[in-house]
Amino acid sequence: MQSAWLKQNIAANQLVYGIVKPSDTVPAGVNDYSYLVATDDQDGTAIFFKVEGQTVIIKYTSQRNAKLKTKDLTLAQLRKEFYQTRSQKKQVDNYVAGLRTE
């Protein structure tokens, strides 16, 4: 997925978190999702996500008007891969702290 994009935009303090509102212009099928976008938004990258039970559904695109790609991950998978060691937890917590809200 877009991990380099994510890290780069968090480091530059350009990543914005929000919840899709009815008035937002978004691709079909993400009306009840949250999202991450970069404030400079030069390439149109957007990541939409929501949790359903123990599954995180992620829809993303890296080009304006491109078809959304979908990836499903379990919360257990995410914890195992990204939030297990003290170092990983610190890194993720720092990323979250660096998010801006809309």
ABEGO torsion letter per residue (X at the ends): XAAAAAAAAAAAGABBBBBBBAABBBBBGAAABBBBBBAAGAAGBBBBBBBBEABBBBBBBABBGBBBBBBBBBAAAAAAAABABAAAAAAAAAAAAABBBX
